[in-house]
Amino acid sequence: MPRKKLIAANWKMYKTPEQTLAFFRDFLPLVSGHRRDEIVVCPPYTDLAAAVEAAKASNVAVGGQNVHWKDEGAFTGEISASMLLALNVTHVIVGHSERRQYFCETDDTVSLRLKAALEAGLTPICCVGEVLEEREAGLTDDVLRRQCVRAFHSVSAKKAAKLVVAYEPVWAIGTGKTATPELAAEAHAVIRREATEIFGEAFASSLRILYGGSVKPENASALMAEEEIDGALVGGASLDPKSFAGIVKY
Ligand code: PGA
């Protein structure tokens, strides 16, 4: 069965609710009737309610940018899976490299967040990827394997059904440097082999692995043409409705 591609927007810390509504007003007509790919927009928490309302009855789903592993508690600044579900949010990013780099996110906390998202029935987009020094030192495969093993170790194949992985080489995020389609496909193959080891062949062959890192309308079709690439996680170029629609319709 061919894997349906997923094109996800990661808005990071951009846009107010008003700007969110304006985005959807312009974006939805550009992608209405587009069924080939799944489309998800992940805005900041403060925009989730506006996004869900704006995307209601459309072909666009809404995701959070992180989730805590506890359902509730004294965890200032965090939000839980049940809070996302209460807003009709269906997807969530976990383990983004900016969380790992700037907010002390570790393989262990990524694993806890991933497990909580899956158990709650959310579709997690779990990010992995090497930094430039690791790539230059020839450590890319080791890093990807380590991140996958640590993130997936506490999840069973049965519970992992909704898992989506995003390969995001850190040196390509927001830098305008995209991994070549061939280089991304190689990394995806490493991730798929690791998923085969952990979850088995059947699971791994249906696992969607997205590419992220300076995806733009101009390079999307070459990336999406790779059989190993099952979609994109898009930062900067997802903030503009026309540009994100251009990527969705690569
Ligand atoms: P970028 O970000 O498209 O701006 O490189 C991708 C991401 O961080 O998910």
Residues whose N, C-alpha, C, O or C-beta is under 5 A from the ligand:
A	BS01	PGA	N10 A172 I173 G174 T175 G212 G213 S214 V215 L233 V234 G235 G236 A237
